[in-house]
Amino acid sequence: MRPYLLLSALALILVSCSKQPTTPANPAPPADITYHQLKDTTLRWGADPIVYDFDNNQRFDLVFYTELVGDFINKTDKRRYLVLSSITTRLPVSPEETVPALQKNTSIGTTVTGHNWYEFSEVALIERHEHETGTVQWFGNWLGQSRKYLPFQLVKAQQVHYGWVEISTNVHNGTITLHRAAWCTTPNKPILAGQ
């Protein structure tokens, strides 16, 4: 009987000491971040502008829209897919007049490398050039991006609040998809892209 008792005790010890994998709980989002579900809103060529007022102050913060520009010198029609900021919203713009497509968890704060913050910025995310010969070319640093982040600053009561918009582009069907956005209600506090 002792061998059975010994085996039973050993089995009980082994079972009681085994580690069960635990799944980490999703951390609660920070209380000072306001989120906006943009419901995968799609901007198509020639569609009405898409206007967002993230801080609900009855003024637009960002506008996404398209425009046609005729280049008579190069005999090219340019279909531009643009973002426009307001007098109280800033975008980080490079000397080449582009805005960055940030990876998830990139810090958005006072500095975005190679860019300066400007209000009333109008920047093309992508452009489709159709030449007189029928050749089509696409340009822009947002080409083929999937769920990348456009940083922005909201200025409220002379305080800066950082935020982002999650965007995807698709040149095959000529669209920009707006997934979601967020901004930090604590002034001057950096935010992580996609946080």
mmCIF file of the C-alpha atoms, coordinates in Angstrom:
data_MODEL
# 
_entry.id   MODEL 
# 
loop_
_atom_site.group_PDB 
_atom_site.id 
_atom_site.type_symbol 
_atom_site.label_atom_id 
_atom_site.label_alt_id 
_atom_site.label_comp_id 
_atom_site.label_asym_id 
_atom_site.label_entity_id 
_atom_site.label_seq_id 
_atom_site.pdbx_PDB_ins_code 
_atom_site.Cartn_x 
_atom_site.Cartn_y 
_atom_site.Cartn_z 
_atom_site.occupancy 
_atom_site.B_iso_or_equiv 
_atom_site.pdbx_formal_charge 
_atom_site.auth_seq_id 
_atom_site.auth_comp_id 
_atom_site.auth_asym_id 
_atom_site.auth_atom_id 
_atom_site.pdbx_PDB_model_num 
ATOM 1   C CA . MET A 1 1   ? 0.000   0.000  0.000   1.00 0.00 ? 1   MET A CA 1 
ATOM 2   C CA . ARG A 1 2   ? 2.907   2.342  0.611   1.00 0.00 ? 2   ARG A CA 1 
ATOM 3   C CA . PRO A 1 3   ? 3.955   2.391  -3.090  1.00 0.00 ? 3   PRO A CA 1 
ATOM 4   C CA . TYR A 1 4   ? 0.440   3.450  -4.094  1.00 0.00 ? 4   TYR A CA 1 
ATOM 5   C CA . LEU A 1 5   ? 0.386   6.133  -1.426  1.00 0.00 ? 5   LEU A CA 1 
ATOM 6   C CA . LEU A 1 6   ? 3.792   7.376  -2.547  1.00 0.00 ? 6   LEU A CA 1 
ATOM 7   C CA . LEU A 1 7   ? 2.740   7.440  -6.232  1.00 0.00 ? 7   LEU A CA 1 
ATOM 8   C CA . SER A 1 8   ? -0.518  9.224  -5.349  1.00 0.00 ? 8   SER A CA 1 
ATOM 9   C CA . ALA A 1 9   ? 1.348   11.851 -3.337  1.00 0.00 ? 9   ALA A CA 1 
ATOM 10  C CA . LEU A 1 10  ? 3.890   12.330 -6.160  1.00 0.00 ? 10  LEU A CA 1 
ATOM 11  C CA . ALA A 1 11  ? 1.106   12.694 -8.749  1.00 0.00 ? 11  ALA A CA 1 
ATOM 12  C CA . LEU A 1 12  ? -0.678  15.223 -6.526  1.00 0.00 ? 12  LEU A CA 1 
ATOM 13  C CA . ILE A 1 13  ? 2.511   17.258 -6.155  1.00 0.00 ? 13  ILE A CA 1 
ATOM 14  C CA . LEU A 1 14  ? 3.174   17.260 -9.919  1.00 0.00 ? 14  LEU A CA 1 
ATOM 15  C CA . VAL A 1 15  ? -0.382  18.305 -10.781 1.00 0.00 ? 15  VAL A CA 1 
ATOM 16  C CA . SER A 1 16  ? -0.551  21.018 -8.157  1.00 0.00 ? 16  SER A CA 1 
ATOM 17  C CA . CYS A 1 17  ? 2.768   22.548 -9.236  1.00 0.00 ? 17  CYS A CA 1 
ATOM 18  C CA . SER A 1 18  ? 2.075   22.707 -12.968 1.00 0.00 ? 18  SER A CA 1 
ATOM 19  C CA . LYS A 1 19  ? 1.861   26.197 -14.384 1.00 0.00 ? 19  LYS A CA 1 
ATOM 20  C CA . GLN A 1 20  ? -1.211  27.120 -16.339 1.00 0.00 ? 20  GLN A CA 1 
ATOM 21  C CA . PRO A 1 21  ? -0.677  29.629 -19.111 1.00 0.00 ? 21  PRO A CA 1 
ATOM 22  C CA . THR A 1 22  ? -2.414  32.885 -18.377 1.00 0.00 ? 22  THR A CA 1 
ATOM 23  C CA . THR A 1 23  ? -3.600  35.265 -20.995 1.00 0.00 ? 23  THR A CA 1 
ATOM 24  C CA . PRO A 1 24  ? -2.688  38.848 -20.146 1.00 0.00 ? 24  PRO A CA 1 
ATOM 25  C CA . ALA A 1 25  ? -5.675  41.107 -19.759 1.00 0.00 ? 25  ALA A CA 1 
ATOM 26  C CA . ASN A 1 26  ? -5.897  43.934 -22.253 1.00 0.00 ? 26  ASN A CA 1 
ATOM 27  C CA . PRO A 1 27  ? -4.840  47.050 -20.396 1.00 0.00 ? 27  PRO A CA 1 
ATOM 28  C CA . ALA A 1 28  ? -7.514  49.696 -20.137 1.00 0.00 ? 28  ALA A CA 1 
ATOM 29  C CA . PRO A 1 29  ? -6.918  52.642 -22.450 1.00 0.00 ? 29  PRO A CA 1 
ATOM 30  C CA . PRO A 1 30  ? -5.586  55.755 -20.745 1.00 0.00 ? 30  PRO A CA 1 
ATOM 31  C CA . ALA A 1 31  ? -8.362  57.905 -19.320 1.00 0.00 ? 31  ALA A CA 1 
ATOM 32  C CA . ASP A 1 32  ? -6.968  61.057 -20.918 1.00 0.00 ? 32  ASP A CA 1 
ATOM 33  C CA . ILE A 1 33  ? -7.295  59.817 -24.517 1.00 0.00 ? 33  ILE A CA 1 
ATOM 34  C CA . THR A 1 34  ? -10.439 60.470 -26.535 1.00 0.00 ? 34  THR A CA 1 
ATOM 35  C CA . TYR A 1 35  ? -11.091 57.889 -29.267 1.00 0.00 ? 35  TYR A CA 1 
ATOM 36  C CA . HIS A 1 36  ? -13.128 58.256 -32.442 1.00 0.00 ? 36  HIS A CA 1 
ATOM 37  C CA . GLN A 1 37  ? -14.270 55.278 -34.497 1.00 0.00 ? 37  GLN A CA 1 
ATOM 38  C CA . LEU A 1 38  ? -14.209 56.507 -38.080 1.00 0.00 ? 38  LEU A CA 1 
ATOM 39  C CA . LYS A 1 39  ? -15.932 53.306 -39.229 1.00 0.00 ? 39  LYS A CA 1 
ATOM 40  C CA . ASP A 1 40  ? -13.574 52.640 -42.140 1.00 0.00 ? 40  ASP A CA 1 
ATOM 41  C CA . THR A 1 41  ? -14.904 55.673 -43.965 1.00 0.00 ? 41  THR A CA 1 
ATOM 42  C CA . THR A 1 42  ? -13.649 55.585 -47.550 1.00 0.00 ? 42  THR A CA 1 
ATOM 43  C CA . LEU A 1 43  ? -12.586 58.619 -49.573 1.00 0.00 ? 43  LEU A CA 1 
ATOM 44  C CA . ARG A 1 44  ? -13.062 57.872 -53.262 1.00 0.00 ? 44  ARG A CA 1 
ATOM 45  C CA . TRP A 1 45  ? -12.041 60.021 -56.179 1.00 0.00 ? 45  TRP A CA 1 
ATOM 46  C CA . GLY A 1 46  ? -14.547 62.858 -56.700 1.00 0.00 ? 46  GLY A CA 1 
ATOM 47  C CA . ALA A 1 47  ? -16.487 62.126 -53.480 1.00 0.00 ? 47  ALA A CA 1 
ATOM 48  C CA . ASP A 1 48  ? -17.612 64.788 -51.041 1.00 0.00 ? 48  ASP A CA 1 
ATOM 49  C CA . PRO A 1 49  ? -14.995 65.918 -48.517 1.00 0.00 ? 49  PRO A CA 1 
ATOM 50  C CA . ILE A 1 50  ? -14.827 64.069 -45.202 1.00 0.00 ? 50  ILE A CA 1 
ATOM 51  C CA . VAL A 1 51  ? -14.721 66.547 -42.322 1.00 0.00 ? 51  VAL A CA 1 
ATOM 52  C CA . TYR A 1 52  ? -13.780 65.807 -38.696 1.00 0.00 ? 52  TYR A CA 1 
ATOM 53  C CA . ASP A 1 53  ? -14.203 67.919 -35.574 1.00 0.00 ? 53  ASP A CA 1 
ATOM 54  C CA . PHE A 1 54  ? -12.415 65.748 -33.001 1.00 0.00 ? 54  PHE A CA 1 
ATOM 55  C CA . ASP A 1 55  ? -12.665 68.171 -30.074 1.00 0.00 ? 55  ASP A CA 1 
ATOM 56  C CA . ASN A 1 56  ? -16.331 69.110 -30.729 1.00 0.00 ? 56  ASN A CA 1 
ATOM 57  C CA . ASN A 1 57  ? -15.684 72.860 -30.855 1.00 0.00 ? 57  ASN A CA 1 
ATOM 58  C CA . GLN A 1 58  ? -17.916 73.316 -33.933 1.00 0.00 ? 58  GLN A CA 1 
ATOM 59  C CA . ARG A 1 59  ? -14.845 73.930 -36.153 1.00 0.00 ? 59  ARG A CA 1 
ATOM 60  C CA . PHE A 1 60  ? -13.256 71.439 -38.480 1.00 0.00 ? 60  PHE A CA 1 
ATOM 61  C CA . ASP A 1 61  ? -9.955  69.915 -37.401 1.00 0.00 ? 61  ASP A CA 1 
ATOM 62  C CA . LEU A 1 62  ? -9.073  67.839 -40.470 1.00 0.00 ? 62  LEU A CA 1 
ATOM 63  C CA . VAL A 1 63  ? -10.637 67.537 -43.911 1.00 0.00 ? 63  VAL A CA 1 
ATOM 64  C CA . PHE A 1 64  ? -9.877  64.716 -46.352 1.00 0.00 ? 64  PHE A CA 1 
ATOM 65  C CA . TYR A 1 65  ? -10.787 65.431 -49.980 1.00 0.00 ? 65  TYR A CA 1 
ATOM 66  C CA . THR A 1 66  ? -9.782  65.040 -53.615 1.00 0.00 ? 66  THR A CA 1 
ATOM 67  C CA . GLU A 1 67  ? -9.025  67.576 -56.323 1.00 0.00 ? 67  GLU A CA 1 
ATOM 68  C CA . LEU A 1 68  ? -8.098  67.532 -59.991 1.00 0.00 ? 68  LEU A CA 1 
ATOM 69  C CA . VAL A 1 69  ? -5.138  69.610 -61.156 1.00 0.00 ? 69  VAL A CA 1 
ATOM 70  C CA . GLY A 1 70  ? -4.409  70.024 -64.852 1.00 0.00 ? 70  GLY A CA 1 
ATOM 71  C CA . ASP A 1 71  ? -0.703  70.332 -65.665 1.00 0.00 ? 71  ASP A CA 1 
ATOM 72  C CA . PHE A 1 72  ? -0.661  71.835 -69.166 1.00 0.00 ? 72  PHE A CA 1 
ATOM 73  C CA . ILE A 1 73  ? 3.121   71.967 -69.398 1.00 0.00 ? 73  ILE A CA 1 
ATOM 74  C CA . ASN A 1 74  ? 3.584   68.236 -68.762 1.00 0.00 ? 74  ASN A CA 1 
ATOM 75  C CA . LYS A 1 75  ? 0.205   67.361 -70.311 1.00 0.00 ? 75  LYS A CA 1 
ATOM 76  C CA . THR A 1 76  ? -0.845  65.506 -67.177 1.00 0.00 ? 76  THR A CA 1 
ATOM 77  C CA . ASP A 1 77  ? -4.017  65.320 -65.093 1.00 0.00 ? 77  ASP A CA 1 
ATOM 78  C CA . LYS A 1 78  ? -3.252  64.952 -61.392 1.00 0.00 ? 78  LYS A CA 1 
ATOM 79  C CA . ARG A 1 79  ? -5.837  63.429 -59.078 1.00 0.00 ? 79  ARG A CA 1 
ATOM 80  C CA . ARG A 1 80  ? -4.760  64.494 -55.627 1.00 0.00 ? 80  ARG A CA 1 
ATOM 81  C CA . TYR A 1 81  ? -5.973  62.913 -52.365 1.00 0.00 ? 81  TYR A CA 1 
ATOM 82  C CA . LEU A 1 82  ? -5.391  65.554 -49.709 1.00 0.00 ? 82  LEU A CA 1 
ATOM 83  C CA . VAL A 1 83  ? -5.614  66.336 -46.024 1.00 0.00 ? 83  VAL A CA 1 
ATOM 84  C CA . LEU A 1 84  ? -6.231  69.896 -44.812 1.00 0.00 ? 84  LEU A CA 1 
ATOM 85  C CA . SER A 1 85  ? -5.724  71.160 -41.272 1.00 0.00 ? 85  SER A CA 1 
ATOM 86  C CA . SER A 1 86  ? -7.395  74.211 -39.723 1.00 0.00 ? 86  SER A CA 1 
ATOM 87  C CA . ILE A 1 87  ? -6.089  77.248 -37.880 1.00 0.00 ? 87  ILE A CA 1 
ATOM 88  C CA . THR A 1 88  ? -6.333  75.266 -34.605 1.00 0.00 ? 88  THR A CA 1 
ATOM 89  C CA . THR A 1 89  ? -4.932  71.994 -35.986 1.00 0.00 ? 89  THR A CA 1 
ATOM 90  C CA . ARG A 1 90  ? -1.359  71.376 -37.079 1.00 0.00 ? 90  ARG A CA 1 
ATOM 91  C CA . LEU A 1 91  ? 0.219   68.748 -39.292 1.00 0.00 ? 91  LEU A CA 1 
ATOM 92  C CA . PRO A 1 92  ? 3.920   67.824 -39.403 1.00 0.00 ? 92  PRO A CA 1 
ATOM 93  C CA . VAL A 1 93  ? 5.063   68.776 -42.900 1.00 0.00 ? 93  VAL A CA 1 
ATOM 94  C CA . SER A 1 94  ? 8.451   67.982 -44.450 1.00 0.00 ? 94  SER A CA 1 
ATOM 95  C CA . PRO A 1 95  ? 10.378  70.342 -46.769 1.00 0.00 ? 95  PRO A CA 1 
ATOM 96  C CA . GLU A 1 96  ? 9.138   68.081 -49.612 1.00 0.00 ? 96  GLU A CA 1 
ATOM 97  C CA . GLU A 1 97  ? 5.552   68.847 -48.487 1.00 0.00 ? 97  GLU A CA 1 
ATOM 98  C CA . THR A 1 98  ? 4.738   65.358 -47.218 1.00 0.00 ? 98  THR A CA 1 
ATOM 99  C CA . VAL A 1 99  ? 3.288   64.136 -43.939 1.00 0.00 ? 99  VAL A CA 1 
ATOM 100 C CA . PRO A 1 100 ? 4.676   61.019 -42.245 1.00 0.00 ? 100 PRO A CA 1 
ATOM 101 C CA . ALA A 1 101 ? 3.009   57.586 -42.245 1.00 0.00 ? 101 ALA A CA 1 
ATOM 102 C CA . LEU A 1 102 ? 3.965   56.455 -38.745 1.00 0.00 ? 102 LEU A CA 1 
ATOM 103 C CA . GLN A 1 103 ? 4.252   52.888 -37.495 1.00 0.00 ? 103 GLN A CA 1 
ATOM 104 C CA . LYS A 1 104 ? 2.152   51.784 -34.520 1.00 0.00 ? 104 LYS A CA 1 
ATOM 105 C CA . ASN A 1 105 ? 3.583   52.838 -31.127 1.00 0.00 ? 105 ASN A CA 1 
ATOM 106 C CA . THR A 1 106 ? 5.705   55.653 -32.585 1.00 0.00 ? 106 THR A CA 1 
ATOM 107 C CA . SER A 1 107 ? 5.761   58.537 -30.117 1.00 0.00 ? 107 SER A CA 1 
ATOM 108 C CA . ILE A 1 108 ? 3.992   61.688 -31.285 1.00 0.00 ? 108 ILE A CA 1 
ATOM 109 C CA . GLY A 1 109 ? 5.227   64.761 -29.451 1.00 0.00 ? 109 GLY A CA 1 
ATOM 110 C CA . THR A 1 110 ? 6.906   68.097 -30.049 1.00 0.00 ? 110 THR A CA 1 
ATOM 111 C CA . THR A 1 111 ? 9.299   66.605 -32.608 1.00 0.00 ? 111 THR A CA 1 
ATOM 112 C CA . VAL A 1 112 ? 8.535   64.463 -35.640 1.00 0.00 ? 112 VAL A CA 1 
ATOM 113 C CA . THR A 1 113 ? 11.896  63.870 -37.310 1.00 0.00 ? 113 THR A CA 1 
ATOM 114 C CA . GLY A 1 114 ? 12.331  65.809 -40.563 1.00 0.00 ? 114 GLY A CA 1 
ATOM 115 C CA . HIS A 1 115 ? 9.034   67.680 -40.203 1.00 0.00 ? 115 HIS A CA 1 
ATOM 116 C CA . ASN A 1 116 ? 7.778   70.965 -38.771 1.00 0.00 ? 116 ASN A CA 1 
ATOM 117 C CA . TRP A 1 117 ? 4.293   71.558 -37.367 1.00 0.00 ? 117 TRP A CA 1 
ATOM 118 C CA . TYR A 1 118 ? 2.084   73.919 -39.434 1.00 0.00 ? 118 TYR A CA 1 
ATOM 119 C CA . GLU A 1 119 ? -1.539  74.987 -39.179 1.00 0.00 ? 119 GLU A CA 1 
ATOM 120 C CA . PHE A 1 120 ? -3.650  75.425 -42.330 1.00 0.00 ? 120 PHE A CA 1 
ATOM 121 C CA . SER A 1 121 ? -1.610  72.741 -44.058 1.00 0.00 ? 121 SER A CA 1 
ATOM 122 C CA . GLU A 1 122 ? -2.820  71.203 -47.302 1.00 0.00 ? 122 GLU A CA 1 
ATOM 123 C CA . VAL A 1 123 ? -0.821  68.075 -48.108 1.00 0.00 ? 123 VAL A CA 1 
ATOM 124 C CA . ALA A 1 124 ? -1.298  65.347 -50.712 1.00 0.00 ? 124 ALA A CA 1 
ATOM 125 C CA . LEU A 1 125 ? -1.214  61.854 -49.224 1.00 0.00 ? 125 LEU A CA 1 
ATOM 126 C CA . ILE A 1 126 ? -1.234  60.207 -52.667 1.00 0.00 ? 126 ILE A CA 1 
ATOM 127 C CA . GLU A 1 127 ? -1.479  61.446 -56.266 1.00 0.00 ? 127 GLU A CA 1 
ATOM 128 C CA . ARG A 1 128 ? -2.509  59.742 -59.493 1.00 0.00 ? 128 ARG A CA 1 
ATOM 129 C CA . HIS A 1 129 ? -0.907  61.222 -62.620 1.00 0.00 ? 129 HIS A CA 1 
ATOM 130 C CA . GLU A 1 130 ? -2.494  60.373 -65.962 1.00 0.00 ? 130 GLU A CA 1 
ATOM 131 C CA . HIS A 1 131 ? -0.377  61.518 -68.893 1.00 0.00 ? 131 HIS A CA 1 
ATOM 132 C CA . GLU A 1 132 ? -1.653  62.446 -72.343 1.00 0.00 ? 132 GLU A CA 1 
ATOM 133 C CA . THR A 1 133 ? -0.202  59.150 -73.586 1.00 0.00 ? 133 THR A CA 1 
ATOM 134 C CA . GLY A 1 134 ? -2.517  57.220 -71.210 1.00 0.00 ? 134 GLY A CA 1 
ATOM 135 C CA . THR A 1 135 ? 0.291   56.238 -68.855 1.00 0.00 ? 135 THR A CA 1 
ATOM 136 C CA . VAL A 1 136 ? -0.760  56.277 -65.201 1.00 0.00 ? 136 VAL A CA 1 
ATOM 137 C CA . GLN A 1 137 ? 1.667   56.772 -62.303 1.00 0.00 ? 137 GLN A CA 1 
ATOM 138 C CA . TRP A 1 138 ? 1.058   57.020 -58.556 1.00 0.00 ? 138 TRP A CA 1 
ATOM 139 C CA . PHE A 1 139 ? 3.113   59.176 -56.186 1.00 0.00 ? 139 PHE A CA 1 
ATOM 140 C CA . GLY A 1 140 ? 3.232   59.916 -52.451 1.00 0.00 ? 140 GLY A CA 1 
ATOM 141 C CA . ASN A 1 141 ? 4.696   58.489 -49.279 1.00 0.00 ? 141 ASN A CA 1 
ATOM 142 C CA . TRP A 1 142 ? 1.284   57.039 -48.321 1.00 0.00 ? 142 TRP A CA 1 
ATOM 143 C CA . LEU A 1 143 ? 1.189   54.682 -51.335 1.00 0.00 ? 143 LEU A CA 1 
ATOM 144 C CA . GLY A 1 144 ? 0.130   51.167 -50.342 1.00 0.00 ? 144 GLY A CA 1 
ATOM 145 C CA . GLN A 1 145 ? 0.124   51.954 -46.631 1.00 0.00 ? 145 GLN A CA 1 
ATOM 146 C CA . SER A 1 146 ? -2.011  49.746 -44.398 1.00 0.00 ? 146 SER A CA 1 
ATOM 147 C CA . ARG A 1 147 ? -3.096  51.033 -40.995 1.00 0.00 ? 147 ARG A CA 1 
ATOM 148 C CA . LYS A 1 148 ? -0.428  53.694 -40.612 1.00 0.00 ? 148 LYS A CA 1 
ATOM 149 C CA . TYR A 1 149 ? -0.809  56.809 -38.489 1.00 0.00 ? 149 TYR A CA 1 
ATOM 150 C CA . LEU A 1 150 ? -1.071  60.471 -39.454 1.00 0.00 ? 150 LEU A CA 1 
ATOM 151 C CA . PRO A 1 151 ? 0.007   62.613 -36.471 1.00 0.00 ? 151 PRO A CA 1 
ATOM 152 C CA . PHE A 1 152 ? -1.673  65.913 -35.685 1.00 0.00 ? 152 PHE A CA 1 
ATOM 153 C CA . GLN A 1 153 ? -1.798  68.598 -32.997 1.00 0.00 ? 153 GLN A CA 1 
ATOM 154 C CA . LEU A 1 154 ? -4.958  70.245 -31.688 1.00 0.00 ? 154 LEU A CA 1 
ATOM 155 C CA . VAL A 1 155 ? -4.474  73.690 -30.138 1.00 0.00 ? 155 VAL A CA 1 
ATOM 156 C CA . LYS A 1 156 ? -7.003  74.453 -27.395 1.00 0.00 ? 156 LYS A CA 1 
ATOM 157 C CA . ALA A 1 157 ? -6.668  77.496 -25.115 1.00 0.00 ? 157 ALA A CA 1 
ATOM 158 C CA . GLN A 1 158 ? -3.096  77.907 -26.392 1.00 0.00 ? 158 GLN A CA 1 
ATOM 159 C CA . GLN A 1 159 ? -2.238  74.367 -25.224 1.00 0.00 ? 159 GLN A CA 1 
ATOM 160 C CA . VAL A 1 160 ? -1.095  71.602 -27.597 1.00 0.00 ? 160 VAL A CA 1 
ATOM 161 C CA . HIS A 1 161 ? -2.803  68.202 -27.643 1.00 0.00 ? 161 HIS A CA 1 
ATOM 162 C CA . TYR A 1 162 ? -1.305  65.359 -29.708 1.00 0.00 ? 162 TYR A CA 1 
ATOM 163 C CA . GLY A 1 163 ? -3.315  62.906 -31.757 1.00 0.00 ? 163 GLY A CA 1 
ATOM 164 C CA . TRP A 1 164 ? -3.366  60.532 -34.703 1.00 0.00 ? 164 TRP A CA 1 
ATOM 165 C CA . VAL A 1 165 ? -5.596  59.222 -37.490 1.00 0.00 ? 165 VAL A CA 1 
ATOM 166 C CA . GLU A 1 166 ? -5.254  55.599 -38.627 1.00 0.00 ? 166 GLU A CA 1 
ATOM 167 C CA . ILE A 1 167 ? -5.260  55.444 -42.445 1.00 0.00 ? 167 ILE A CA 1 
ATOM 168 C CA . SER A 1 168 ? -4.905  52.892 -45.243 1.00 0.00 ? 168 SER A CA 1 
ATOM 169 C CA . THR A 1 169 ? -4.537  53.604 -48.962 1.00 0.00 ? 169 THR A CA 1 
ATOM 170 C CA . ASN A 1 170 ? -5.347  51.476 -51.987 1.00 0.00 ? 170 ASN A CA 1 
ATOM 171 C CA . VAL A 1 171 ? -4.208  52.591 -55.437 1.00 0.00 ? 171 VAL A CA 1 
ATOM 172 C CA . HIS A 1 172 ? -5.958  49.675 -57.169 1.00 0.00 ? 172 HIS A CA 1 
ATOM 173 C CA . ASN A 1 173 ? -9.362  51.147 -56.389 1.00 0.00 ? 173 ASN A CA 1 
ATOM 174 C CA . GLY A 1 174 ? -8.158  54.723 -55.787 1.00 0.00 ? 174 GLY A CA 1 
ATOM 175 C CA . THR A 1 175 ? -9.256  55.063 -52.156 1.00 0.00 ? 175 THR A CA 1 
ATOM 176 C CA . ILE A 1 176 ? -8.133  56.239 -48.757 1.00 0.00 ? 176 ILE A CA 1 
ATOM 177 C CA . THR A 1 177 ? -9.731  54.500 -45.759 1.00 0.00 ? 177 THR A CA 1 
ATOM 178 C CA . LEU A 1 178 ? -10.026 56.285 -42.417 1.00 0.00 ? 178 LEU A CA 1 
ATOM 179 C CA . HIS A 1 179 ? -10.219 53.706 -39.615 1.00 0.00 ? 179 HIS A CA 1 
ATOM 180 C CA . ARG A 1 180 ? -10.054 55.547 -36.281 1.00 0.00 ? 180 ARG A CA 1 
ATOM 181 C CA . ALA A 1 181 ? -8.534  58.533 -34.507 1.00 0.00 ? 181 ALA A CA 1 
ATOM 182 C CA . ALA A 1 182 ? -7.502  59.577 -31.015 1.00 0.00 ? 182 ALA A CA 1 
ATOM 183 C CA . TRP A 1 183 ? -6.124  62.591 -29.196 1.00 0.00 ? 183 TRP A CA 1 
ATOM 184 C CA . CYS A 1 184 ? -4.776  63.210 -25.709 1.00 0.00 ? 184 CYS A CA 1 
ATOM 185 C CA . THR A 1 185 ? -6.819  65.567 -23.542 1.00 0.00 ? 185 THR A CA 1 
ATOM 186 C CA . THR A 1 186 ? -3.784  66.285 -21.324 1.00 0.00 ? 186 THR A CA 1 
ATOM 187 C CA . PRO A 1 187 ? -1.893  69.258 -22.821 1.00 0.00 ? 187 PRO A CA 1 
ATOM 188 C CA . ASN A 1 188 ? 1.680   68.724 -24.067 1.00 0.00 ? 188 ASN A CA 1 
ATOM 189 C CA . LYS A 1 189 ? 1.601   64.993 -23.280 1.00 0.00 ? 189 LYS A CA 1 
ATOM 190 C CA . PRO A 1 190 ? 2.960   62.803 -26.109 1.00 0.00 ? 190 PRO A CA 1 
ATOM 191 C CA . ILE A 1 191 ? 0.760   60.016 -27.428 1.00 0.00 ? 191 ILE A CA 1 
ATOM 192 C CA . LEU A 1 192 ? 1.722   56.732 -29.074 1.00 0.00 ? 192 LEU A CA 1 
ATOM 193 C CA . ALA A 1 193 ? 0.453   56.131 -32.592 1.00 0.00 ? 193 ALA A CA 1 
ATOM 194 C CA . GLY A 1 194 ? -2.356  53.595 -32.372 1.00 0.00 ? 194 GLY A CA 1 
ATOM 195 C CA . GLN A 1 195 ? -2.505  53.817 -28.551 1.00 0.00 ? 195 GLN A CA 1 
# 
